Amino acid sequence: MPQAKSRILTGDRPTGPLHLGHYVGSLKSRLELQEKYETYVLIADIQALTDNFDNPQKVSVNVYEVLLDYLSIGLDPKKTIIAVQSAVPEIAELTVFFMNLVTLGQLEQNPTVKTEIEQKHFKGGIPLGFLAYPVSQAADIAIFKANLVPVGEDQLPMIEQTREIVRRFNRYYGQVLIEPEALLSKFPRLPGTDGKEKMSKSLGNAINLCDDAKTVEKKVRGMYTDPARVHADTPGNVEGNPVFTYLDALDSDQGIVEELKTRYRKGTVTDAEVKERLIKILNDFLDPIRARRASFAKDKNAVMQILADGTARARKVAAQTLAEVKHAMGMDYF
Ligand code: TRP
């Protein structure tokens, strides 16, 4: 069991609004974690740039959007330190030291990076920054001396890479850094509205936390269900049916969900009826989030000040670790 004083760090790439998949997979547990641990959340704009270098504005605009998402779901800046990566230059410095502790082969073999490279079809070659982003992510984690990193399964190779770098660092230069552990999210990844394995903005199958009620209604009505079910009285499949996966994740009345499942399997409930339930559940869930978002959005300066304050706090910790790192390496000259 992690100790009471454990420090948590996690992060998101600001490339678009956060969606239900983020909520179920990680944001929800952050709300619980911030009550128990010292929690840092990093808006990883430099990492986001590694595959959006031709469009920095997409990244900078979404720093604000992601911040609004955090605040509107209830991340509390008094409990969670929210920081933006590019404004903590100590992370970049540590990344440079870490570069020596990783081989090209390790990066090329990182399963998550490999899959992403296949999906992204970089024209004109793989940017070095992209290939090396696990090194920068290791620095994100190590600079805050986090011992726990709440992540989804796709991030496990990053944590493993971080652990290896930290071990090598400590072996060469002395025990300075903490070998972190992944805290795997309890709920597996949420599928997309199209039934594909992963909800993602780029796949166009996401329900965003900032979607209005009409948009949610439209998206749910168009959701993939059981393709083999042509008539409402045909017995249907609940497994692999995203409408039910969402209900499992978000409906607090699991009794009703069980009853709907039974009727669905027997063919005594229509797809439309199940979707009505989901629309209600989602809109009830999103309403208070929307209200908080609207209220924060009234004062953008105040919202950005929260980020500035969090970043300043994070930077103090980062500067301290970097000083220890340089001292351990004998590179604290003055
Ligand atoms: N790579 C993570 C993602 O794509 C985002 C991230 C950046 C992160 N830095 C981090 C996650 C540090 C955990 C810890 O979701």
Residues whose N, C-alpha, C, O or C-beta is under 5 A from the ligand:
A	BS01	LIG	L9 T10 G11 D12 R13 A44 Q47 Q137 D140
